Amino acid sequence: MGGLSKEGSDGSGVLAEGQQEPQRTTRAGLEGWTSEAPAGQEPWRTTRAGLEGWTKRAPAHLESQQRDRELWIGSSNGLLLPGGDYDFELRLEKSFITAAAGCAQIPCAFTIPVRVYPVQKIWFRGSPEFPLSPPMVEEQANLMWPLRSPEHECSIILWDFSGHERIEEYGLMLKWGTNETHIYDERITVSYSTAHPQILNSSACSLQKVLLTCVCVSQGVPLPDIHWPLQSNADSNIVRTSDGHITVRSTYTMTVEDLTSISSPVCVSKNKLGQTKMTLPVNINKVKEAA
């Protein structure tokens, strides 16, 4: 790993006659200077720009900036190439993940050369010919923590909508410039399972004056459908919403003159794996009348 060059014994930054430059360790191996620095020239080499050889002495404030830059480069966890840039590297927390409730969280961090920044991240299933797109894939921050300098996060959540038990393999491709790409060798395997529908305990009804409102919340993979049997009323209305993943909510409203005149509200949730039902409790909200 590259480090700072030491100054001459007189503190001038110029090597005295017969004095040799300390060796530096880089990813290419052990490296040392092959000749002494001529008088008035700085004893280090510029490598970030791909140049080799001695450079003219810069003003003091520029020398300080150069040393700060060399120090920053030298503390980059060994990711620098011999030319002074970063390599393509991908770090995955796991290589095999079991999806829970229709989704899989994939912590991920990547490193790229400075020359290709910025990049577009493209996750694919099997091979790059099958890229993933929303809502199947969703970027998620802070799943891979802490990041190592100079990593960028590429963590995602994968959502399953098919409801089939299976095993899939995923990879990451980067794209930048005029259709330039890099495909990382690393792959992650995800095992998907199905889930029978279930009705959450937050489901309930409330009665305020003559308006009955019932909310049924259900989860399952694939996403279940919700039905309200035995509720046939001309003044009723049903609204269905979903998070687009595994949870569905159905809101049933109707006008009730006498609560004893209707059957108990029942919610039924069903997908291809089966069905479940729940009789919902009714909470009566009493409204204080004005004096």
C-alpha positions as CSV (number, residue, x, y, z in Angstrom):
1,M,0.0,0.0,0.0
2,G,1.3,3.4,-0.9
3,G,2.4,5.7,1.9
4,L,4.1,9.1,2.4
5,S,7.7,9.6,1.3
6,K,10.0,10.6,4.2
7,E,12.0,13.8,4.0
8,G,15.8,14.0,4.0
9,S,17.7,14.0,7.2
10,D,18.1,17.8,7.1
11,G,14.2,18.3,7.0
12,S,14.5,20.0,3.6
13,G,12.6,17.4,1.7
14,V,15.7,16.8,-0.6
15,L,17.7,13.7,-0.2
16,A,21.3,14.3,0.8
17,E,24.1,12.8,-1.3
18,G,24.3,9.1,-0.8
19,Q,20.9,9.0,1.0
20,Q,18.3,6.5,-0.4
21,E,14.6,6.9,-0.5
22,P,12.7,4.5,1.8
23,Q,10.9,1.6,0.0
24,R,7.1,1.7,-0.3
25,T,4.8,-1.2,-0.3
26,T,2.1,-1.3,-3.0
27,R,-0.3,-3.8,-4.4
28,A,2.2,-4.6,-7.0
29,G,4.8,-5.5,-4.4
30,L,7.8,-3.7,-2.7
31,E,8.9,-0.6,-4.6
32,G,11.9,1.8,-4.1
33,W,13.4,4.7,-5.8
34,T,16.2,3.9,-8.3
35,S,18.0,7.2,-8.3
36,E,18.6,10.1,-6.0
37,A,16.5,13.3,-6.3
38,P,18.3,16.1,-8.1
39,A,18.8,19.2,-6.1
40,G,15.6,21.3,-5.8
41,Q,13.3,18.5,-6.8
42,E,10.7,16.7,-4.7
43,P,11.5,13.1,-3.7
44,W,8.2,11.4,-4.6
45,R,6.6,10.2,-7.8
46,T,3.1,11.1,-9.1
47,T,1.3,7.8,-9.8
48,R,-2.4,8.8,-9.8
49,A,-2.0,10.4,-13.2
50,G,0.1,7.5,-14.4
51,L,3.3,9.5,-14.5
52,E,6.7,8.3,-13.4
53,G,9.8,10.3,-12.5
54,W,10.7,13.4,-10.5
55,T,8.5,16.5,-10.4
56,K,9.5,20.1,-9.8
57,R,9.1,21.3,-6.2
58,A,5.7,22.9,-5.6
59,P,5.0,25.8,-3.2
60,A,4.7,24.8,0.5
61,H,0.8,24.8,0.6
62,L,0.7,22.6,-2.5
63,E,3.2,20.2,-0.9
64,S,0.9,19.9,2.1
65,Q,-2.1,19.2,-0.1
66,Q,-0.1,16.5,-1.9
67,R,0.8,14.9,1.4
68,D,-2.8,14.9,2.5
69,R,-3.9,13.2,-0.7
70,E,-1.2,10.6,-0.4
71,L,-2.2,9.9,3.2
72,W,-5.9,9.5,2.1
73,I,-4.9,7.1,-0.7
74,G,-2.7,5.2,1.7
75,S,-5.5,4.5,4.1
76,S,-7.9,2.9,1.7
77,N,-7.8,-0.7,3.0
78,G,-5.5,-1.9,0.2
79,L,-8.1,-1.4,-2.6
80,L,-5.8,0.7,-4.7
81,L,-4.4,-0.6,-8.0
82,P,-0.7,0.1,-8.8
83,G,-1.8,2.9,-11.0
84,G,-3.4,4.7,-8.0
85,D,-7.1,4.0,-8.7
86,Y,-9.6,1.6,-7.1
87,D,-10.6,-1.8,-8.5
88,F,-14.1,-3.3,-9.1
89,E,-15.0,-5.2,-5.9
90,L,-18.3,-6.5,-4.5
91,R,-18.9,-7.4,-0.9
92,L,-22.0,-9.5,0.1
93,E,-22.9,-10.3,3.6
94,K,-24.2,-13.7,2.6
95,S,-24.2,-15.9,-0.5
96,F,-27.5,-17.7,0.4
97,I,-30.6,-16.1,1.8
98,T,-34.0,-17.5,2.7
99,A,-36.8,-15.1,1.8
100,A,-39.2,-14.4,4.6
101,A,-42.9,-13.4,4.0
102,G,-42.3,-12.9,0.3
103,C,-39.2,-10.6,0.5
104,A,-35.4,-11.0,0.8
105,Q,-33.1,-8.4,2.2
106,I,-29.6,-8.4,0.5
107,P,-26.9,-6.3,2.2
108,C,-24.3,-5.2,-0.4
109,A,-21.4,-2.8,-0.9
110,F,-19.3,-2.2,-4.0
111,T,-16.1,-0.4,-5.0
112,I,-15.4,1.2,-8.4
113,P,-12.6,3.0,-10.1
114,V,-12.9,6.8,-9.9
115,R,-12.9,7.0,-13.7
116,V,-16.3,5.3,-14.1
117,Y,-18.2,7.4,-11.5
118,P,-21.2,7.9,-11.6
119,V,-22.7,4.5,-12.4
120,Q,-26.1,2.9,-12.8
121,K,-26.7,-0.2,-10.7
122,I,-28.6,-3.0,-12.4
123,W,-29.6,-6.2,-10.5
124,F,-30.5,-9.2,-12.7
125,R,-31.9,-12.7,-12.2
126,G,-29.7,-15.5,-13.7
127,S,-27.9,-13.4,-16.3
128,P,-27.7,-9.7,-17.4
129,E,-30.3,-10.4,-20.1
130,F,-33.0,-10.5,-17.4
131,P,-32.7,-7.2,-15.4
132,L,-35.0,-6.6,-12.4
133,S,-37.2,-3.5,-12.2
134,P,-39.5,-2.0,-9.6
135,P,-41.6,-3.2,-7.8
136,M,-39.6,-6.5,-7.9
137,V,-36.5,-4.8,-6.5
138,E,-36.2,-1.8,-4.1
139,E,-33.1,-0.1,-3.0
140,Q,-32.6,0.0,0.8
141,A,-30.1,2.0,2.7
142,N,-28.1,1.1,5.8
143,L,-28.4,-2.7,5.4
144,M,-24.7,-3.0,5.0
145,W,-23.1,-1.2,7.9
146,P,-20.5,0.0,8.5
147,L,-19.1,0.7,5.0
148,R,-15.4,0.6,4.4
149,S,-13.7,3.4,2.6
150,P,-14.2,3.9,-0.3
151,E,-17.3,1.6,-0.6
152,H,-20.8,2.5,-1.9
153,E,-23.9,0.7,-0.7
154,C,-25.9,-1.4,-3.2
155,S,-28.3,-3.1,-0.7
156,I,-31.7,-4.0,-1.9
157,I,-35.0,-5.8,-1.0
158,L,-36.3,-8.4,-3.4
159,W,-40.1,-8.9,-3.5
160,D,-41.8,-12.1,-4.7
161,F,-45.2,-11.9,-6.3
162,S,-45.5,-15.3,-8.0
163,G,-46.1,-17.3,-4.8
164,H,-44.0,-20.3,-6.1
165,E,-41.5,-22.2,-4.1
166,R,-38.2,-22.0,-5.9
167,I,-34.5,-21.0,-5.8
168,E,-33.2,-18.1,-7.8
169,E,-29.7,-16.6,-8.4
170,Y,-29.0,-12.9,-8.7
171,G,-26.1,-10.7,-9.7
172,L,-25.1,-7.0,-10.1
173,M,-24.1,-5.2,-13.2
174,L,-22.8,-1.6,-13.4
175,K,-23.4,0.7,-16.4
176,W,-21.8,4.1,-17.2
177,G,-20.7,6.4,-20.0
178,T,-21.7,5.2,-23.5
179,N,-23.0,1.7,-22.7
180,E,-19.9,0.6,-20.8
181,T,-20.6,-2.1,-18.3
182,H,-19.0,-4.3,-15.6
183,I,-20.5,-7.5,-14.3
184,Y,-19.4,-8.7,-10.9
185,D,-18.5,-12.4,-10.6
186,E,-20.2,-12.7,-7.2
187,R,-23.7,-14.2,-7.1
188,I,-26.3,-14.5,-4.3
189,T,-28.9,-17.3,-4.1
190,V,-32.4,-16.7,-2.7
191,S,-34.8,-19.4,-1.6
192,Y,-38.5,-18.4,-1.9
193,S,-41.4,-20.0,-0.1
194,T,-45.1,-19.6,-0.1
195,A,-47.3,-18.4,2.8
196,H,-50.9,-19.3,3.6
197,P,-53.2,-16.2,4.2
198,Q,-53.6,-14.9,7.7
199,I,-55.8,-12.2,9.1
200,L,-54.1,-9.8,11.5
201,N,-55.6,-9.0,14.9
202,S,-55.7,-5.4,14.0
203,S,-58.8,-6.2,12.0
204,A,-62.0,-4.9,13.6
205,C,-65.3,-2.9,13.2
206,S,-66.5,0.3,14.7
207,L,-70.0,1.8,14.8
208,Q,-70.6,5.5,15.1
209,K,-74.2,6.5,15.1
210,V,-75.5,4.6,12.0
211,L,-72.3,4.1,10.1
212,L,-70.5,0.7,10.5
213,T,-66.9,0.6,9.3
214,C,-65.0,-2.7,9.2
215,V,-61.3,-3.1,8.3
216,C,-59.8,-6.4,7.5
217,V,-56.0,-6.7,7.2
218,S,-54.5,-9.9,5.7
219,Q,-51.1,-11.2,4.6
220,G,-50.0,-14.0,2.4
221,V,-47.8,-15.1,-0.6
222,P,-49.2,-14.8,-3.2
223,L,-51.2,-11.7,-2.1
224,P,-54.6,-12.9,-0.9
225,D,-58.1,-11.6,-1.8
226,I,-60.5,-10.4,0.9
227,H,-64.3,-11.1,0.8
228,W,-67.2,-10.0,3.0
229,P,-69.8,-12.8,2.9
230,L,-73.4,-12.3,4.2
231,Q,-73.0,-8.5,3.9
232,S,-75.5,-7.4,1.2
233,N,-76.7,-3.9,1.8
234,A,-77.6,-1.3,-0.9
235,D,-75.8,1.4,1.1
236,S,-72.5,-0.6,1.6
237,N,-69.1,0.2,0.0
238,I,-65.9,-1.8,-0.2
239,V,-62.4,-0.2,-0.7
240,R,-59.3,-2.4,-1.2
241,T,-55.8,-1.2,-0.8
242,S,-52.4,-3.0,-0.8
243,D,-48.7,-2.3,-0.1
244,G,-48.0,-4.1,-3.3
245,H,-46.1,-6.9,-1.6
246,I,-47.7,-9.2,1.0
247,T,-50.3,-7.1,2.8
248,V,-53.8,-6.3,1.7
249,R,-56.5,-4.2,3.5
250,S,-60.2,-4.1,2.8
251,T,-62.5,-1.5,4.3
252,Y,-66.2,-2.2,4.4
253,T,-68.7,0.5,5.3
254,M,-72.5,0.3,5.5
255,T,-75.4,2.2,7.1
256,V,-77.0,0.3,10.0
257,E,-80.2,1.4,11.7
258,D,-80.2,-1.5,14.2
259,L,-77.0,-3.5,14.9
260,T,-79.1,-6.5,15.9
261,S,-80.7,-6.6,12.4
262,I,-77.4,-7.6,10.7
263,S,-75.3,-10.7,10.9
264,S,-71.9,-10.5,12.6
265,P,-69.2,-9.1,10.2
266,V,-67.0,-11.9,8.8
267,C,-63.8,-11.3,6.8
268,V,-62.5,-14.1,4.5
269,S,-59.0,-14.1,3.1
270,K,-58.0,-16.5,0.4
271,N,-55.1,-17.3,-2.0
272,K,-54.2,-20.4,-4.0
273,L,-52.8,-22.1,-0.9
274,G,-56.0,-21.9,1.1
275,Q,-58.3,-19.5,3.0
276,T,-59.0,-18.3,6.5
277,K,-61.8,-16.2,8.1
278,M,-62.4,-14.1,11.2
279,T,-65.5,-12.7,12.9
280,L,-64.6,-9.1,13.6
281,P,-65.5,-7.5,16.9
282,V,-67.6,-4.3,16.8
283,N,-66.6,-1.3,18.9
284,I,-69.4,1.1,19.5
285,N,-68.3,4.7,19.6
286,K,-70.7,6.8,21.6
287,V,-71.0,10.4,20.6
288,K,-71.9,12.9,23.2
289,E,-74.9,15.0,22.3
290,A,-74.7,18.8,22.7
291,A,-76.4,20.2,25.8
